[in-house]
């Protein structure tokens, strides 16, 4: 048995300890906002927040996530009110295809927890890949969420 605390809720799962966290989140718990991209921790589509740090869930085994607070995209707005980063994403019309966006949002949320007023250089430390190339709008949305002018 593996115990995972996801979005404030404890889940007891009868799964192998080496299962990637991504598959536990999506297939065992049913939270499908976190996406599978590359499977080798390069693209960031699977980014979740573990203890306030962005983590590529495709490469973290559930055994490494036990005992930690995990937040998925679904956990950002549990009562239906958009998180400030999600609201900024909408305001700046960030998504095109949208596939990578949950990972992008989670990386931005983690950055803003560490650096509430990030510079462009700080934002450049986010290494999530957007195949549609919406990086300019992503940057504007992060500044908006931080209360800064883009």
C-alpha positions, -999 to 999 in steps of 0.1 A, spaced: 0 0 0 11 35 -8 -3 66 9 -4 98 -11 -16 132 1 -29 149 -31 -47 182 -29 -51 178 8 -68 144 6 -51 112 16 -53 83 -9 -44 47 1 -34 29 -31 -26 -8 -37 1 -1 -63 37 -9 -69 61 16 -51 80 22 -84 49 34 -103 54 69 -116 34 95 -96 18 106 -129 1 72 -134 -11 71 -98 -26 106 -102 -42 99 -135 -51 62 -136 -55 53 -99 -70 85 -85 -87 99 -117 -73 134 -117 -66 138 -154 -55 175 -155 -18 164 -152 -7 154 -187 17 128 -200 42 144 -224 75 128 -230 79 103 -201 115 113 -195 110 145 -174 120 168 -202 89 186 -214 71 195 -181 35 186 -192 33 164 -161 45 190 -136 29 190 -101 39 207 -69 55 186 -42 62 205 -10 61 238 -29 86 226 -55 77 218 -92 83 182 -99 80 162 -131 56 135 -120 64 111 -149 98 104 -133 90 104 -96 81 70 -82 52 71 -58 76 58 -31 94 91 -34 62 111 -31 49 94 1 48 117 31 48 148 10 21 173 1 12 170 -36 -8 196 -55 -22 190 -90 -39 215 -113 -72 204 -98 -60 214 -64 -55 251 -74 -92 259 -75 -110 235 -52 -140 257 -47 -143 267 -84 -126 301 -80 -96 304 -103 -62 306 -88 -45 340 -96 -22 322 -121 -51 305 -138 -70 338 -140 -39 355 -155 -36 327 -180 -72 334 -191 -67 371 -192 -36 369 -213 -51 342 -236 -21 320 -231 -32 286 -244 -33 276 -280 -36 238 -281 -35 238 -243 -19 204 -238 11 217 -218 -7 243 -199 -15 225 -167 23 218 -163 31 254 -173 6 268 -147 20 245 -119 55 256 -127 44 293 -126 26 287 -92 57 272 -77 79 300 -91 56 326 -76 57 309 -42 95 311 -42 97 346 -59 65 366 -56 78 394 -78 99 375 -105 121 391 -130 122 379 -166 154 360 -157 135 343 -129 107 333 -153 133 320 -177 142 293 -151 110 276 -160 120 249 -184 86 235 -194 82 232 -232 53 247 -251 52 233 -287 29 262 -297 55 287 -285 33 308 -262 62 319 -241 56 356 -245 21 352 -232 32 329 -205 57 356 -193 29 382 -194 6 360 -174 32 353 -147 39 390 -143 1 397 -142 -4 370 -115 25 386 -96 7 420 -98 34 434 -121 29 451 -155 40 429 -183 
